[in-house]
Amino acid sequence: MLKFILRSLVCVVFLLGGLGHFFFASEFAAIVPPLLPWPMLIVWFTGVVELLIVVGMLWPKPRVLAGRLAAIYCVLVLPANIYQGLSVDPSSGVAMGPEYLWWRIPLQFVLIAAILWSTNDNAETLIHARSSDV
C-alpha cells in the first residue's frame, strides 16, 4: 500500500512537471544550459518523456523498467537544475528563490530513491543478496 501511495505521488510530480513543460515552456527553456542547442525542443521532448514515465509507472507490466528509466532521467536532468541554481539572479523576480533551487538538488536523489523503491517489483529486488551472504 505504501508503495502505491508513494508511486502515486511520484506520478503526480511527473505529471505536473510534464504538463509544465508545455504550459511554461519558455520558463523551462531558460534553464537549459546554453551549450545545448534547441532549448525549446529539449523542453518539449523532456515534457513528453515525463508524461510517458507516468504512463509506464501506472501500467503494471512496464513499471520496473519505467522506474529505472525515470531514475536515469532524473540524473540526466540534474545538470539543468544545477545550472539554474548557479545562474538565478535573486533580483530577477524568479518565483523560486535560490534556497529552493539548491534544496532541489539533494531532493532529486530522494526522488530517485522513491522512484526505484515504489516501482520495484517485490519478486525482483534492486540489490540481490545470496543466501550465504545473509
C-alpha positions as CSV (number, residue, x, y, z in Angstrom):
1,M,0.0,0.0,0.0
2,L,2.8,2.4,0.9
3,K,4.5,1.7,-2.5
4,F,1.2,2.5,-4.2
5,I,0.9,5.8,-2.4
6,L,4.5,6.8,-3.0
7,R,4.3,5.8,-6.7
8,S,1.1,7.8,-7.0
9,L,2.9,10.9,-5.5
10,V,5.8,10.4,-7.9
11,C,3.4,10.1,-10.8
12,V,1.7,13.4,-9.8
13,V,5.2,15.1,-9.7
14,F,6.0,13.8,-13.2
15,L,2.5,14.6,-14.5
16,L,2.6,18.2,-13.2
17,G,6.2,18.5,-14.4
18,G,5.5,17.1,-17.8
19,L,2.5,19.4,-18.3
20,G,4.5,22.3,-17.1
21,H,7.0,21.7,-19.9
22,F,4.2,22.7,-22.3
23,F,2.3,25.4,-20.3
24,F,5.5,27.1,-19.1
25,A,7.8,26.1,-22.0
26,S,9.7,29.5,-22.0
27,E,10.5,29.3,-18.3
28,F,11.7,25.7,-18.7
29,A,13.8,26.7,-21.8
30,A,15.5,29.3,-19.7
31,I,17.1,26.7,-17.5
32,V,18.5,24.6,-20.4
33,P,22.3,25.1,-20.2
34,P,23.4,27.4,-23.1
35,L,25.8,24.8,-24.5
36,L,22.8,22.7,-25.6
37,P,21.1,23.5,-28.9
38,W,17.4,24.0,-29.4
39,P,16.3,24.6,-25.8
40,M,12.6,24.7,-26.7
41,L,12.8,21.3,-28.5
42,I,14.6,19.9,-25.5
43,V,11.8,21.2,-23.2
44,W,9.1,19.7,-25.3
45,F,10.9,16.4,-25.6
46,T,11.5,16.1,-21.9
47,G,7.9,17.0,-21.3
48,V,6.8,14.1,-23.4
49,V,9.3,11.8,-21.6
50,E,7.9,12.8,-18.2
51,L,4.3,12.1,-19.4
52,L,5.5,8.7,-20.8
53,I,7.1,7.9,-17.5
54,V,3.8,8.4,-15.7
55,V,2.1,6.0,-18.1
56,G,4.8,3.5,-17.6
57,M,4.6,3.7,-13.8
58,L,0.9,3.3,-13.8
59,W,0.8,0.3,-16.1
60,P,2.0,-2.8,-14.2
61,K,3.8,-4.6,-16.9
62,P,6.5,-1.9,-17.7
63,R,6.5,-0.4,-14.2
64,V,10.0,-1.7,-13.2
65,L,11.6,-0.5,-16.5
66,A,9.7,2.8,-16.3
67,G,11.1,3.3,-12.8
68,R,14.6,2.6,-13.8
69,L,14.3,4.9,-16.8
70,A,12.8,7.6,-14.6
71,A,15.7,7.4,-12.2
72,I,18.2,7.7,-15.1
73,Y,16.1,10.6,-16.5
74,C,16.4,12.4,-13.1
75,V,20.2,12.0,-13.2
76,L,20.3,13.3,-16.8
77,V,18.3,16.5,-15.9
78,L,20.3,17.2,-12.8
79,P,22.8,19.4,-14.7
80,A,19.9,21.7,-15.7
81,N,18.9,22.0,-12.1
82,I,22.5,22.8,-11.1
83,Y,22.8,25.3,-13.9
84,Q,19.6,27.0,-12.7
85,G,20.8,27.1,-9.2
86,L,24.1,28.8,-10.3
87,S,22.6,31.2,-12.7
88,V,19.5,32.5,-10.9
89,D,19.6,36.2,-10.1
90,P,17.8,36.8,-6.8
91,S,16.7,40.2,-8.0
92,S,15.2,38.8,-11.3
93,G,11.8,38.2,-9.7
94,V,12.1,34.4,-10.2
95,A,9.3,32.8,-8.2
96,M,11.6,30.2,-6.7
97,G,14.4,31.6,-4.6
98,P,17.9,30.3,-4.7
99,E,17.4,28.4,-1.5
100,Y,14.7,26.3,-3.1
101,L,16.8,25.7,-6.2
102,W,19.7,24.4,-4.1
103,W,17.5,22.2,-1.9
104,R,16.0,20.7,-5.1
105,I,19.4,19.1,-5.9
106,P,19.6,16.8,-2.9
107,L,15.9,16.2,-3.1
108,Q,16.4,14.9,-6.6
109,F,18.2,11.9,-5.0
110,V,15.4,11.4,-2.6
111,L,13.0,11.4,-5.6
112,I,15.3,8.8,-7.3
113,A,15.1,6.6,-4.3
114,A,11.3,6.9,-4.1
115,I,11.0,6.1,-7.8
116,L,13.2,3.0,-7.5
117,W,11.5,1.7,-4.4
118,S,8.0,2.4,-5.4
119,T,8.3,0.8,-8.9
120,N,10.3,-2.2,-7.8
121,D,8.6,-5.5,-8.2
122,N,8.7,-7.5,-5.0
123,A,9.9,-10.5,-6.9
124,E,12.8,-8.5,-8.2
125,T,14.9,-6.6,-5.7
126,L,17.3,-3.8,-6.6
127,I,20.1,-5.4,-4.6
128,H,20.5,-9.2,-4.8
129,A,22.0,-10.9,-1.8
130,R,23.0,-14.6,-1.9
131,S,21.6,-16.6,1.0
132,S,25.1,-17.4,2.0
133,D,25.8,-13.7,2.5
134,V,23.0,-13.1,4.9
